[in-house]
């Protein structure tokens, strides 16, 4: 009885983990998560503003 209850809880826990993992992978793989890269000119402007570009 207790073994069956524990294995049921483990199965539900594992199912919950799978659902959250699938959501996380889908979120990361979407193209809107990461910003577009800067153009070379935009990088130069930002580096100069921070004193990292001569």
N, C-alpha and C positions, 0 to 999 in steps of 0.2 A: 504494500500500500504506500509506504513512505517512498520507496524507490520509484514507483510509478509517478508519484507527485513531483519528486525532484527532477525526473527526466522530462516531465511536462513543462516545468518551469524553465529548465535548460533549453528545451526546444523553443519556447516562446522568447526567451532571451536571445537565442541565436537568430530567430526570425526578425526580431527587432533590430539586431545588429546588422543583418543583411539589408533591411529596408533603409536604414540610415546610411550604410556604405554605398548603396546604389544611388541614393539621393546625392551624397557627397561627390561621387565620381561624375554624375551627370552635371552637377553644378560646376565642377572644375573644368570639365570638357567643353562647356559652353564658351562661345567666342566673346561674350560680353564681360567675362570675369576680369580679363587683363586689358589694360589700356593699349591703345595703338602706340607703337614706338615713335619717338621724336625724330624729326628730320635733323640732319646734321647741323643746320643753322639754328634750330631750336636748342639743340644740345650745347652749341657754342655759347649762345646767349645765357643759358642757365649756368654753365661752368664759369663764365666770366663774372656773373653776378655773385657767385660763391667764392671767387678768387682762385679757382682751380685751373683756369685757362690763361695763358699769357697773351 
